[in-house]
Amino acid sequence: MCRNIRTLHNFEPHATDAEVEAAALQYVRKISGSTKPSKANEEAFNRAVHEIAHATGHLLAALVTQAPAKDRGEEAAKAKARAAVRFGAA
């Protein structure tokens, strides 16, 4: 599950709230061992996702770097090329 968590820092354009929320959701799923919580655990699960997304937003806002921002399109193309080598061309 955590393979879906992507680096969110130092990209142009910056990570969206939806991307931060998706990463938080993947993290909570991995830690809890559940992709969908039971009704009894749903509130705690959703609260954890919200709190982790909030903390992640603060972290991303506070991080600084001298490196130039990465281009999302270029990084996606590199990932696609790596996947083609790894899994073969589709």
KAUR-V284350 format. One record per residue. RES is the residue in three letters. PSI is psi in degrees with one decimal (* if undefined). Layout:
# KAUR-V284350
res=RES psi=PSI
res=RES psi=PSI
This chain:
# KAUR-V284350
res=MET psi=-38.7
res=CYS psi=-9.3
res=ARG psi=-21.1
res=ASN psi=-8.7
res=ILE psi=121.3
res=ARG psi=156.4
res=THR psi=132.2
res=LEU psi=-11.3
res=HIS psi=144.0
res=ASN psi=44.1
res=PHE psi=152.4
res=GLU psi=121.2
res=PRO psi=162.4
res=HIS psi=160.1
res=ALA psi=140.1
res=THR psi=164.6
res=ASP psi=-36.4
res=ALA psi=-38.8
res=GLU psi=-40.5
res=VAL psi=-43.7
res=GLU psi=-41.0
res=ALA psi=-40.4
res=ALA psi=-41.5
res=ALA psi=-41.1
res=LEU psi=-44.8
res=GLN psi=-40.1
res=TYR psi=-47.8
res=VAL psi=-39.3
res=ARG psi=-44.0
res=LYS psi=-47.8
res=ILE psi=-41.1
res=SER psi=-20.0
res=GLY psi=20.0
res=SER psi=132.7
res=THR psi=-25.1
res=LYS psi=115.8
res=PRO psi=157.6
res=SER psi=165.2
res=LYS psi=-36.3
res=ALA psi=-28.7
res=ASN psi=-1.6
res=GLU psi=-43.9
res=GLU psi=-45.8
res=ALA psi=-41.1
res=PHE psi=-51.5
res=ASN psi=-37.9
res=ARG psi=-41.9
res=ALA psi=-42.8
res=VAL psi=-46.2
res=HIS psi=-46.6
res=GLU psi=-39.6
res=ILE psi=-39.7
res=ALA psi=-41.4
res=HIS psi=-47.4
res=ALA psi=-37.6
res=THR psi=-41.0
res=GLY psi=-43.2
res=HIS psi=-42.0
res=LEU psi=-49.5
res=LEU psi=-36.3
res=ALA psi=-29.0
res=ALA psi=-21.4
res=LEU psi=140.6
res=VAL psi=152.6
res=THR psi=153.6
res=GLN psi=-10.2
res=ALA psi=146.3
res=PRO psi=148.4
res=ALA psi=143.5
res=LYS psi=146.5
res=ASP psi=127.4
res=ARG psi=-40.4
res=GLY psi=-44.3
res=GLU psi=-42.8
res=GLU psi=-36.5
res=ALA psi=-39.8
res=ALA psi=-40.8
res=LYS psi=-43.3
res=ALA psi=-38.8
res=LYS psi=-40.5
res=ALA psi=-41.2
res=ARG psi=-39.7
res=ALA psi=-38.4
res=ALA psi=-39.8
res=VAL psi=-43.0
res=ARG psi=-45.8
res=PHE psi=-4.5
res=GLY psi=152.5
res=ALA psi=141.8
res=ALA psi=*
